[in-house]
Amino acid sequence: MSVDGAKRPGWALWLPLAVFAGFVALAIGQLRHPASTDVVSTMIGKPLPEFHLAAAVPERPGVARSDLAKGKPRLLNIFASWCIPCAAEAPQLAALASEGIAIDGVAIRDKPQELAGYLARNGNPYAAIGSDPVGSMLLAIGSSGVPETFVIDGKGVIRYQHIGDIRPEHVALIRDKLREAAQ
């Protein structure tokens, strides 16, 4: 008790300051040692699951697992006509295809007329395009969404997973991963 008979607040006065100091220390610790934002696929090094997707457009065949295991590395690009980053990566895919790199596509939750319009606007670098109307193949290969590109070796094994759109600065990495997959 104080001289005037009132009770001092004691530790209750310092509790808010201690909580605030703890929060600041936690925030500083997280800023100094941030968590990794890399997404590590559990499918890298594993064979593609069995699948057979019907053709998404009349001028290209559909895609099946067996098509991706014919001795030559390929890219498997997961995309959609409604996906803005997919349109942004179209020039890079066209450049890779013009170099002779085989690219197969999987159109996710797309309607044929919308997909045809997308390909007319952005080009068609695909040797084959499979239709995945409900996204089941997307889930089976461990994809996190569109766009996403996988390097598949000649035996149908996933060797690399590129999450997001392929930008000009990623093209060299994709080429390197294809060369590695050929060995």
FENNORVEN-V517385 format. One record per helix or strand of 2 or more residues. SS is the DSSP state (helix for helix, strand for strand). FROM is the first residue (numbers start at 1). LEN is the number of residues. If there is no record, write none. Layout:
ss=SS from=FROM len=LEN
ss=SS from=FROM len=LEN
This chain:
ss=helix from=11 len=22
ss=strand from=52 len=2
ss=strand from=63 len=2
ss=helix from=65 len=4
ss=strand from=74 len=6
ss=helix from=84 len=15
ss=strand from=103 len=6
ss=helix from=112 len=11
ss=strand from=128 len=5
ss=helix from=136 len=5
ss=strand from=148 len=5
ss=strand from=157 len=7
ss=helix from=168 len=15
